[in-house]
Amino acid sequence: MTKKIEKQKEEIKHLLGLACENPDLKIVPMVDSQIVADDGHMWWIGGWGEASVEEIWNRDERVYIRSEDEINLIDEVCDNICDDEDYHRLTSEEFEAKAKSIVDEYKWEKVIAVKINVN
């Protein structure tokens, strides 16, 4: 139990430091899906995880973290535009740059993301 409390203290100290350094950023709890795997209860307990400054994008019911998901999003755009005749003339580098520019246009929001993990 003492190790968990010490780890929690470290995580919260880091979070408070990020909040002081970035007072204009929203703090966003990012809850692990294992914590709320069903809707049969009103409350669940999670544990403090890592806090970091991130760019996030919310698409419908999925939240993307740019540092973790950007490559997959670019691949998804490539898959979706590969049949478009306007892109057939492009080199592979130009094609990927176009896909990246599309992902860059998503409504990314810079936040302090706090991971809430299984306790």
MISEVO-655697 format. One record per atom (N, C-alpha, C): x, y, z; residue in one letter; residue number from 1. Coordinates in nm, 4 decimals. Layout:
BEGIN
+----------+----------+----------+------+-----+
|     east |    north |       up | rest |  nr |
+----------+----------+----------+------+-----+
|        X |        Y |        Z |    A | NUM |
...
+----------+----------+----------+------+-----+
END
This chain:
BEGIN
+----------+----------+----------+------+-----+
|     east |    north |       up | rest |  nr |
+----------+----------+----------+------+-----+
|   0.0818 |  -0.1192 |   0.0000 |    M |   1 |
|   0.0000 |   0.0000 |   0.0000 |    M |   1 |
|   0.0865 |   0.1260 |   0.0000 |    M |   1 |
|   0.1972 |   0.1246 |   0.0732 |    T |   2 |
|   0.2851 |   0.2408 |   0.0811 |    T |   2 |
|   0.3411 |   0.2765 |  -0.0561 |    T |   2 |
|   0.3757 |   0.1754 |  -0.1377 |    K |   3 |
|   0.4275 |   0.2009 |  -0.2722 |    K |   3 |
|   0.3226 |   0.2725 |  -0.3577 |    K |   3 |
|   0.1964 |   0.2309 |  -0.3450 |    K |   4 |
|   0.0890 |   0.2942 |  -0.4215 |    K |   4 |
|   0.0724 |   0.4402 |  -0.3817 |    K |   4 |
|   0.0795 |   0.4687 |  -0.2528 |    I |   5 |
|   0.0656 |   0.6065 |  -0.2049 |    I |   5 |
|   0.1826 |   0.6915 |  -0.2535 |    I |   5 |
|   0.3031 |   0.6372 |  -0.2483 |    E |   6 |
|   0.4204 |   0.7109 |  -0.2958 |    E |   6 |
|   0.4087 |   0.7393 |  -0.4450 |    E |   6 |
|   0.3657 |   0.6394 |  -0.5215 |    K |   7 |
|   0.3473 |   0.6567 |  -0.6656 |    K |   7 |
|   0.2404 |   0.7629 |  -0.6914 |    K |   7 |
|   0.1322 |   0.7582 |  -0.6164 |    Q |   8 |
|   0.0249 |   0.8569 |  -0.6301 |    Q |   8 |
|   0.0781 |   0.9972 |  -0.6010 |    Q |   8 |
|   0.1568 |   1.0113 |  -0.4974 |    K |   9 |
|   0.2147 |   1.1422 |  -0.4639 |    K |   9 |
|   0.3000 |   1.1953 |  -0.5785 |    K |   9 |
|   0.3810 |   1.1080 |  -0.6374 |    E |  10 |
|   0.4653 |   1.1477 |  -0.7507 |    E |  10 |
|   0.3807 |   1.1932 |  -0.8694 |    E |  10 |
|   0.2771 |   1.1144 |  -0.8998 |    E |  11 |
|   0.1906 |   1.1468 |  -1.0143 |    E |  11 |
|   0.1184 |   1.2796 |  -0.9924 |    E |  11 |
|   0.0672 |   1.3014 |  -0.8731 |    I |  12 |
|  -0.0059 |   1.4251 |  -0.8446 |    I |  12 |
|   0.0896 |   1.5445 |  -0.8450 |    I |  12 |
|   0.2092 |   1.5279 |  -0.7909 |    K |  13 |
|   0.3085 |   1.6356 |  -0.7920 |    K |  13 |
|   0.3418 |   1.6738 |  -0.9367 |    K |  13 |
|   0.3584 |   1.5734 |  -1.0215 |    H |  14 |
|   0.3869 |   1.5988 |  -1.1635 |    H |  14 |
|   0.2689 |   1.6718 |  -1.2290 |    H |  14 |
|   0.1463 |   1.6267 |  -1.2014 |    L |  15 |
|   0.0267 |   1.6904 |  -1.2559 |    L |  15 |
|   0.0197 |   1.8369 |  -1.2136 |    L |  15 |
|   0.0424 |   1.8645 |  -1.0853 |    L |  16 |
|   0.0366 |   2.0020 |  -1.0367 |    L |  16 |
|   0.1442 |   2.0881 |  -1.1030 |    L |  16 |
|   0.2620 |   2.0303 |  -1.1267 |    G |  17 |
|   0.3674 |   2.1022 |  -1.1979 |    G |  17 |
|   0.3255 |   2.1378 |  -1.3396 |    G |  17 |
|   0.2645 |   2.0415 |  -1.4091 |    L |  18 |
|   0.2166 |   2.0678 |  -1.5455 |    L |  18 |
|   0.1082 |   2.1753 |  -1.5454 |    L |  18 |
|   0.0189 |   2.1695 |  -1.4457 |    A |  19 |
|  -0.0887 |   2.2686 |  -1.4364 |    A |  19 |
|  -0.0320 |   2.4086 |  -1.4118 |    A |  19 |
|   0.0710 |   2.4188 |  -1.3283 |    C |  20 |
|   0.1352 |   2.5492 |  -1.3029 |    C |  20 |
|   0.2064 |   2.6013 |  -1.4275 |    C |  20 |
|   0.2717 |   2.5117 |  -1.5011 |    E |  21 |
|   0.3441 |   2.5498 |  -1.6223 |    E |  21 |
|   0.2502 |   2.5825 |  -1.7384 |    E |  21 |
|   0.1293 |   2.5263 |  -1.7355 |    N |  22 |
|   0.0329 |   2.5413 |  -1.8460 |    N |  22 |
|  -0.1052 |   2.5786 |  -1.7911 |    N |  22 |
|  -0.1164 |   2.6962 |  -1.7263 |    P |  23 |
|  -0.2411 |   2.7303 |  -1.6585 |    P |  23 |
|  -0.3618 |   2.7474 |  -1.7516 |    P |  23 |
|  -0.3382 |   2.7656 |  -1.8805 |    D |  24 |
|  -0.4488 |   2.7858 |  -1.9738 |    D |  24 |
|  -0.5000 |   2.6566 |  -2.0370 |    D |  24 |
|  -0.4363 |   2.5443 |  -2.0036 |    L |  25 |
|  -0.4799 |   2.4163 |  -2.0604 |    L |  25 |
|  -0.5820 |   2.3489 |  -1.9696 |    L |  25 |
|  -0.6805 |   2.2885 |  -2.0333 |    K |  26 |
|  -0.7805 |   2.2095 |  -1.9615 |    K |  26 |
|  -0.7156 |   2.0797 |  -1.9138 |    K |  26 |
|  -0.7513 |   2.0358 |  -1.7924 |    I |  27 |
|  -0.7053 |   1.9067 |  -1.7408 |    I |  27 |
|  -0.8131 |   1.8043 |  -1.7740 |    I |  27 |
|  -0.7730 |   1.6982 |  -1.8448 |    V |  28 |
|  -0.8686 |   1.5990 |  -1.8942 |    V |  28 |
|  -0.8343 |   1.4615 |  -1.8376 |    V |  28 |
|  -0.9225 |   1.4033 |  -1.7534 |    P |  29 |
|  -0.9004 |   1.2653 |  -1.7085 |    P |  29 |
|  -0.9266 |   1.1700 |  -1.8259 |    P |  29 |
|  -0.8334 |   1.0817 |  -1.8532 |    M |  30 |
|  -0.8461 |   0.9831 |  -1.9600 |    M |  30 |
|  -0.8629 |   0.8474 |  -1.8921 |    M |  30 |
|  -0.9868 |   0.7992 |  -1.8858 |    V |  31 |
|  -1.0210 |   0.6817 |  -1.8068 |    V |  31 |
|  -1.0018 |   0.5537 |  -1.8888 |    V |  31 |
|  -0.9240 |   0.4611 |  -1.8339 |    D |  32 |
|  -0.8995 |   0.3317 |  -1.8959 |    D |  32 |
|  -1.0316 |   0.2575 |  -1.9134 |    D |  32 |
|  -1.0527 |   0.1989 |  -2.0296 |    S |  33 |
|  -1.1792 |   0.1305 |  -2.0581 |    S |  33 |
|  -1.2047 |   0.0122 |  -1.9659 |    S |  33 |
|  -1.1002 |  -0.0455 |  -1.9065 |    Q |  34 |
|  -1.1195 |  -0.1583 |  -1.8153 |    Q |  34 |
|  -1.1914 |  -0.1155 |  -1.6868 |    Q |  34 |
|  -1.1832 |   0.0125 |  -1.6541 |    I |  35 |
|  -1.2472 |   0.0613 |  -1.5313 |    I |  35 |
|  -1.3986 |   0.0652 |  -1.5480 |    I |  35 |
|  -1.4444 |   0.1087 |  -1.6632 |    V |  36 |
|  -1.5877 |   0.1251 |  -1.6850 |    V |  36 |
|  -1.6368 |   0.0337 |  -1.7975 |    V |  36 |
|  -1.6072 |  -0.0923 |  -1.7845 |    A |  37 |
|  -1.6405 |  -0.1888 |  -1.8892 |    A |  37 |
|  -1.7900 |  -0.2154 |  -1.9005 |    A |  37 |
|  -1.8689 |  -0.1797 |  -1.7995 |    D |  38 |
|  -2.0138 |  -0.1964 |  -1.8096 |    D |  38 |
|  -2.0828 |  -0.0792 |  -1.7412 |    D |  38 |
|  -2.2126 |  -0.0701 |  -1.7615 |    D |  39 |
|  -2.2870 |   0.0414 |  -1.7039 |    D |  39 |
|  -2.3774 |  -0.0025 |  -1.5883 |    D |  39 |
|  -2.3429 |  -0.1112 |  -1.5212 |    G |  40 |
|  -2.4249 |  -0.1651 |  -1.4144 |    G |  40 |
|  -2.4109 |  -0.0954 |  -1.2805 |    G |  40 |
|  -2.3176 |  -0.0012 |  -1.2687 |    H |  41 |
|  -2.2942 |   0.0651 |  -1.1410 |    H |  41 |
|  -2.2769 |   0.2147 |  -1.1644 |    H |  41 |
|  -2.2899 |   0.2921 |  -1.0560 |    M |  42 |
|  -2.2793 |   0.4367 |  -1.0667 |    M |  42 |
|  -2.1353 |   0.4869 |  -1.0565 |    M |  42 |
|  -2.0504 |   0.4209 |  -0.9783 |    W |  43 |
|  -1.9147 |   0.4687 |  -0.9547 |    W |  43 |
|  -1.8146 |   0.3553 |  -0.9671 |    W |  43 |
|  -1.6957 |   0.3876 |  -1.0111 |    W |  44 |
|  -1.5857 |   0.2935 |  -1.0196 |    W |  44 |
|  -1.4630 |   0.3595 |  -0.9583 |    W |  44 |
|  -1.3699 |   0.2811 |  -0.9115 |    I |  45 |
|  -1.2462 |   0.3347 |  -0.8554 |    I |  45 |
|  -1.1333 |   0.3094 |  -0.9535 |    I |  45 |
|  -1.0582 |   0.4141 |  -0.9799 |    G |  46 |
|  -0.9404 |   0.4039 |  -1.0648 |    G |  46 |
|  -0.8206 |   0.4544 |  -0.9876 |    G |  46 |
|  -0.7068 |   0.4481 |  -1.0479 |    G |  47 |
|  -0.5834 |   0.4961 |  -0.9854 |    G |  47 |
|  -0.5193 |   0.6047 |  -1.0698 |    G |  47 |
|  -0.4476 |   0.6935 |  -1.0025 |    W |  48 |
|  -0.3774 |   0.8013 |  -1.0718 |    W |  48 |
|  -0.2686 |   0.7434 |  -1.1602 |    W |  48 |
|  -0.2679 |   0.7859 |  -1.2834 |    G |  49 |
|  -0.1632 |   0.7465 |  -1.3767 |    G |  49 |
|  -0.0832 |   0.8679 |  -1.4202 |    G |  49 |
|  -0.0118 |   0.8511 |  -1.5256 |    E |  50 |
|   0.0769 |   0.9544 |  -1.5786 |    E |  50 |
|  -0.0015 |   1.0741 |  -1.6323 |    E |  50 |
|   0.0505 |   1.1933 |  -1.6079 |    A |  51 |
|  -0.0051 |   1.3157 |  -1.6651 |    A |  51 |
|   0.0936 |   1.3698 |  -1.7675 |    A |  51 |
|   0.0419 |   1.4194 |  -1.8788 |    S |  52 |
|   0.1290 |   1.4758 |  -1.9821 |    S |  52 |
|   0.0506 |   1.5766 |  -2.0649 |    S |  52 |
|   0.1240 |   1.6684 |  -2.1265 |    V |  53 |
|   0.0617 |   1.7617 |  -2.2192 |    V |  53 |
|   0.0479 |   1.6882 |  -2.3516 |    V |  53 |
|  -0.0745 |   1.6826 |  -2.4006 |    E |  54 |
|  -0.1052 |   1.6072 |  -2.5222 |    E |  54 |
|  -0.1994 |   1.6874 |  -2.6107 |    E |  54 |
|  -0.2080 |   1.6465 |  -2.7358 |    E |  55 |
|  -0.3134 |   1.6946 |  -2.8243 |    E |  55 |
|  -0.4121 |   1.5795 |  -2.8387 |    E |  55 |
|  -0.5399 |   1.6096 |  -2.8179 |    I |  56 |
|  -0.6430 |   1.5072 |  -2.8308 |    I |  56 |
|  -0.7466 |   1.5519 |  -2.9331 |    I |  56 |
|  -0.8151 |   1.4545 |  -2.9889 |    W |  57 |
|  -0.9226 |   1.4806 |  -3.0841 |    W |  57 |
|  -1.0343 |   1.3827 |  -3.0526 |    W |  57 |
|  -1.1526 |   1.4340 |  -3.0357 |    N |  58 |
|  -1.2686 |   1.3517 |  -3.0014 |    N |  58 |
|  -1.3525 |   1.3311 |  -3.1270 |    N |  58 |
|  -1.3591 |   1.2059 |  -3.1736 |    R |  59 |
|  -1.4404 |   1.1714 |  -3.2910 |    R |  59 |
|  -1.5489 |   1.0759 |  -3.2449 |    R |  59 |
|  -1.6700 |   1.1286 |  -3.2405 |    D |  60 |
|  -1.7843 |   1.0511 |  -3.1940 |    D |  60 |
|  -1.7585 |   0.9993 |  -3.0528 |    D |  60 |
|  -1.7446 |   0.8701 |  -3.0355 |    E |  61 |
|  -1.7249 |   0.8148 |  -2.9018 |    E |  61 |
|  -1.5813 |   0.7729 |  -2.8765 |    E |  61 |
|  -1.4910 |   0.8082 |  -2.9639 |    R |  62 |
|  -1.3506 |   0.7701 |  -2.9481 |    R |  62 |
|  -1.2659 |   0.8952 |  -2.9335 |    R |  62 |
|  -1.1752 |   0.8920 |  -2.8395 |    V |  63 |
|  -1.0800 |   1.0009 |  -2.8201 |    V |  63 |
|  -0.9438 |   0.9533 |  -2.8691 |    V |  63 |
|  -0.8820 |   1.0337 |  -2.9532 |    Y |  64 |
|  -0.7497 |   1.0022 |  -3.0060 |    Y |  64 |
|  -0.6462 |   1.0897 |  -2.9377 |    Y |  64 |
|  -0.5331 |   1.0317 |  -2.9030 |    I |  65 |
|  -0.4195 |   1.1038 |  -2.8483 |    I |  65 |
|  -0.3169 |   1.1101 |  -2.9605 |    I |  65 |
|  -0.2864 |   1.2316 |  -3.0015 |    R |  66 |
|  -0.2034 |   1.2482 |  -3.1212 |    R |  66 |
|  -0.0714 |   1.1729 |  -3.1127 |    R |  66 |
|  -0.0043 |   1.1813 |  -2.9994 |    S |  67 |
|   0.1268 |   1.1161 |  -2.9874 |    S |  67 |
|   0.1175 |   0.9640 |  -2.9989 |    S |  67 |
|   0.0011 |   0.9080 |  -2.9730 |    E |  68 |
|  -0.0174 |   0.7625 |  -2.9795 |    E |  68 |
|  -0.0895 |   0.7165 |  -3.1059 |    E |  68 |
|  -0.1758 |   0.8021 |  -3.1617 |    D |  69 |
|  -0.2669 |   0.7583 |  -3.2671 |    D |  69 |
|  -0.2440 |   0.8199 |  -3.4041 |    D |  69 |
|  -0.1557 |   0.9183 |  -3.4159 |    E |  70 |
|  -0.1423 |   0.9919 |  -3.5425 |    E |  70 |
|  -0.1054 |   0.9009 |  -3.6595 |    E |  70 |
|  -0.0129 |   0.8100 |  -3.6407 |    I |  71 |
|   0.0300 |   0.7226 |  -3.7516 |    I |  71 |
|  -0.0876 |   0.6374 |  -3.8011 |    I |  71 |
|  -0.1654 |   0.5824 |  -3.7078 |    N |  72 |
|  -0.2811 |   0.5018 |  -3.7482 |    N |  72 |
|  -0.3860 |   0.5866 |  -3.8195 |    N |  72 |
|  -0.4040 |   0.7116 |  -3.7754 |    L |  73 |
|  -0.4998 |   0.8002 |  -3.8419 |    L |  73 |
|  -0.4539 |   0.8337 |  -3.9839 |    L |  73 |
|  -0.3240 |   0.8563 |  -4.0011 |    I |  74 |
|  -0.2707 |   0.8833 |  -4.1348 |    I |  74 |
|  -0.2915 |   0.7621 |  -4.2250 |    I |  74 |
|  -0.2664 |   0.6423 |  -4.1720 |    D |  75 |
|  -0.2899 |   0.5189 |  -4.2488 |    D |  75 |
|  -0.4373 |   0.5062 |  -4.2871 |    D |  75 |
|  -0.5259 |   0.5407 |  -4.1937 |    E |  76 |
|  -0.6699 |   0.5339 |  -4.2204 |    E |  76 |
|  -0.7084 |   0.6301 |  -4.3323 |    E |  76 |
|  -0.6541 |   0.7506 |  -4.3289 |    V |  77 |
|  -0.6821 |   0.8478 |  -4.4358 |    V |  77 |
|  -0.6288 |   0.7952 |  -4.5685 |    V |  77 |
|  -0.5077 |   0.7398 |  -4.5683 |    C |  78 |
|  -0.4515 |   0.6824 |  -4.6913 |    C |  78 |
|  -0.5431 |   0.5756 |  -4.7489 |    C |  78 |
|  -0.5952 |   0.4896 |  -4.6620 |    D |  79 |
|  -0.6856 |   0.3843 |  -4.7076 |    D |  79 |
|  -0.8131 |   0.4430 |  -4.7682 |    D |  79 |
|  -0.8624 |   0.5525 |  -4.7091 |    N |  80 |
|  -0.9880 |   0.6113 |  -4.7550 |    N |  80 |
|  -0.9736 |   0.6929 |  -4.8826 |    N |  80 |
|  -0.8557 |   0.7489 |  -4.9069 |    I |  81 |
|  -0.8393 |   0.8319 |  -5.0268 |    I |  81 |
|  -0.7687 |   0.7600 |  -5.1409 |    I |  81 |
|  -0.7267 |   0.6369 |  -5.1196 |    C |  82 |
|  -0.6493 |   0.5671 |  -5.2232 |    C |  82 |
|  -0.7290 |   0.5447 |  -5.3508 |    C |  82 |
|  -0.8614 |   0.5391 |  -5.3420 |    D |  83 |
|  -0.9439 |   0.5187 |  -5.4610 |    D |  83 |
|  -0.9786 |   0.6493 |  -5.5314 |    D |  83 |
|  -0.9460 |   0.7621 |  -5.4706 |    D |  84 |
|  -0.9766 |   0.8920 |  -5.5287 |    D |  84 |
|  -0.8804 |   0.9193 |  -5.6451 |    D |  84 |
|  -0.9359 |   0.9429 |  -5.7631 |    E |  85 |
|  -0.8542 |   0.9599 |  -5.8842 |    E |  85 |
|  -0.7599 |   1.0797 |  -5.8755 |    E |  85 |
|  -0.7944 |   1.1814 |  -5.7979 |    D |  86 |
|  -0.7086 |   1.2997 |  -5.7855 |    D |  86 |
|  -0.5744 |   1.2660 |  -5.7219 |    D |  86 |
|  -0.5670 |   1.1576 |  -5.6488 |    Y |  87 |
|  -0.4448 |   1.1231 |  -5.5768 |    Y |  87 |
|  -0.3586 |   1.0195 |  -5.6481 |    Y |  87 |
|  -0.4050 |   0.9651 |  -5.7586 |    H |  88 |
|  -0.3300 |   0.8612 |  -5.8314 |    H |  88 |
|  -0.2003 |   0.9140 |  -5.8920 |    H |  88 |
|  -0.1959 |   1.0446 |  -5.9215 |    R |  89 |
|  -0.0777 |   1.1036 |  -5.9841 |    R |  89 |
|   0.0348 |   1.1322 |  -5.8849 |    R |  89 |
|   0.0048 |   1.1291 |  -5.7565 |    L |  90 |
|   0.1020 |   1.1675 |  -5.6552 |    L |  90 |
|   0.2050 |   1.0575 |  -5.6303 |    L |  90 |
|   0.3256 |   1.1008 |  -5.5956 |    T |  91 |
|   0.4246 |   1.0032 |  -5.5508 |    T |  91 |
|   0.3813 |   0.9535 |  -5.4130 |    T |  91 |
|   0.4434 |   0.8466 |  -5.3658 |    S |  92 |
|   0.4049 |   0.7938 |  -5.2343 |    S |  92 |
|   0.4337 |   0.8967 |  -5.1248 |    S |  92 |
|   0.5431 |   0.9739 |  -5.1398 |    E |  93 |
|   0.5754 |   1.0773 |  -5.0408 |    E |  93 |
|   0.4702 |   1.1876 |  -5.0415 |    E |  93 |
|   0.4278 |   1.2299 |  -5.1611 |    E |  94 |
|   0.3241 |   1.3337 |  -5.1721 |    E |  94 |
|   0.1907 |   1.2829 |  -5.1175 |    E |  94 |
|   0.1625 |   1.1572 |  -5.1470 |    F |  95 |
|   0.0383 |   1.0960 |  -5.1005 |    F |  95 |
|   0.0335 |   1.0937 |  -4.9472 |    F |  95 |
|   0.1430 |   1.0517 |  -4.8849 |    E |  96 |
|   0.1484 |   1.0476 |  -4.7388 |    E |  96 |
|   0.1455 |   1.1886 |  -4.6797 |    E |  96 |
|   0.2120 |   1.2840 |  -4.7451 |    A |  97 |
|   0.2092 |   1.4227 |  -4.6973 |    A |  97 |
|   0.0674 |   1.4780 |  -4.7024 |    A |  97 |
|  -0.0074 |   1.4432 |  -4.8064 |    K |  98 |
|  -0.1466 |   1.4868 |  -4.8178 |    K |  98 |
|  -0.2299 |   1.4264 |  -4.7052 |    K |  98 |
|  -0.2105 |   1.2981 |  -4.6790 |    A |  99 |
|  -0.2840 |   1.2320 |  -4.5707 |    A |  99 |
|  -0.2497 |   1.2963 |  -4.4365 |    A |  99 |
|  -0.1220 |   1.3269 |  -4.4144 |    K | 100 |
|  -0.0806 |   1.3925 |  -4.2897 |    K | 100 |
|  -0.1438 |   1.5297 |  -4.2775 |    K | 100 |
|  -0.1516 |   1.6037 |  -4.3884 |    S | 101 |
|  -0.2128 |   1.7376 |  -4.3834 |    S | 101 |
|  -0.3617 |   1.7287 |  -4.3491 |    S | 101 |
|  -0.4267 |   1.6218 |  -4.3939 |    I | 102 |
|  -0.5681 |   1.6015 |  -4.3581 |    I | 102 |
|  -0.5809 |   1.5769 |  -4.2083 |    I | 102 |
|  -0.4942 |   1.4919 |  -4.1540 |    V | 103 |
|  -0.4959 |   1.4635 |  -4.0101 |    V | 103 |
|  -0.4609 |   1.5897 |  -3.9314 |    V | 103 |
|  -0.3694 |   1.6707 |  -3.9825 |    D | 104 |
|  -0.3335 |   1.7959 |  -3.9155 |    D | 104 |
|  -0.4529 |   1.8903 |  -3.9028 |    D | 104 |
|  -0.5473 |   1.8788 |  -3.9955 |    E | 105 |
|  -0.6650 |   1.9664 |  -3.9950 |    E | 105 |
|  -0.7730 |   1.9226 |  -3.8955 |    E | 105 |
|  -0.7602 |   1.8047 |  -3.8373 |    Y | 106 |
|  -0.8571 |   1.7625 |  -3.7367 |    Y | 106 |
|  -0.8550 |   1.8629 |  -3.6225 |    Y | 106 |
|  -0.9614 |   1.8692 |  -3.5464 |    K | 107 |
|  -0.9728 |   1.9678 |  -3.4387 |    K | 107 |
|  -0.8995 |   1.9194 |  -3.3133 |    K | 107 |
|  -0.7665 |   1.9187 |  -3.3235 |    W | 108 |
|  -0.6836 |   1.8772 |  -3.2109 |    W | 108 |
|  -0.6918 |   1.9833 |  -3.1021 |    W | 108 |
|  -0.6984 |   1.9384 |  -2.9784 |    E | 109 |
|  -0.7012 |   2.0293 |  -2.8642 |    E | 109 |
|  -0.5846 |   1.9952 |  -2.7725 |    E | 109 |
|  -0.5052 |   2.0960 |  -2.7398 |    K | 110 |
|  -0.3929 |   2.0756 |  -2.6494 |    K | 110 |
|  -0.4454 |   2.0788 |  -2.5064 |    K | 110 |
|  -0.4165 |   1.9725 |  -2.4302 |    V | 111 |
|  -0.4682 |   1.9571 |  -2.2938 |    V | 111 |
|  -0.3611 |   1.8940 |  -2.2051 |    V | 111 |
|  -0.3892 |   1.8942 |  -2.0761 |    I | 112 |
|  -0.3113 |   1.8120 |  -1.9836 |    I | 112 |
|  -0.3943 |   1.6853 |  -1.9644 |    I | 112 |
|  -0.3465 |   1.5760 |  -2.0182 |    A | 113 |
|  -0.4168 |   1.4477 |  -2.0098 |    A | 113 |
|  -0.3665 |   1.3722 |  -1.8871 |    A | 113 |
|  -0.4603 |   1.3258 |  -1.8054 |    V | 114 |
|  -0.4258 |   1.2487 |  -1.6872 |    V | 114 |
|  -0.4846 |   1.1096 |  -1.7049 |    V | 114 |
|  -0.3983 |   1.0110 |  -1.7134 |    K | 115 |
|  -0.4464 |   0.8741 |  -1.7298 |    K | 115 |
|  -0.4976 |   0.8223 |  -1.5958 |    K | 115 |
|  -0.6193 |   0.7714 |  -1.5991 |    I | 116 |
|  -0.6804 |   0.7085 |  -1.4824 |    I | 116 |
|  -0.6833 |   0.5595 |  -1.5129 |    I | 116 |
|  -0.6032 |   0.4844 |  -1.4395 |    N | 117 |
|  -0.5812 |   0.3425 |  -1.4677 |    N | 117 |
|  -0.6576 |   0.2540 |  -1.3716 |    N | 117 |
|  -0.6543 |   0.1243 |  -1.3984 |    V | 118 |
|  -0.7126 |   0.0258 |  -1.3075 |    V | 118 |
|  -0.6344 |   0.0359 |  -1.1764 |    V | 118 |
|  -0.7063 |   0.0464 |  -1.0684 |    N | 119 |
|  -0.6445 |   0.0638 |  -0.9354 |    N | 119 |
|  -0.5869 |  -0.0647 |  -0.8837 |    N | 119 |
+----------+----------+----------+------+-----+
END
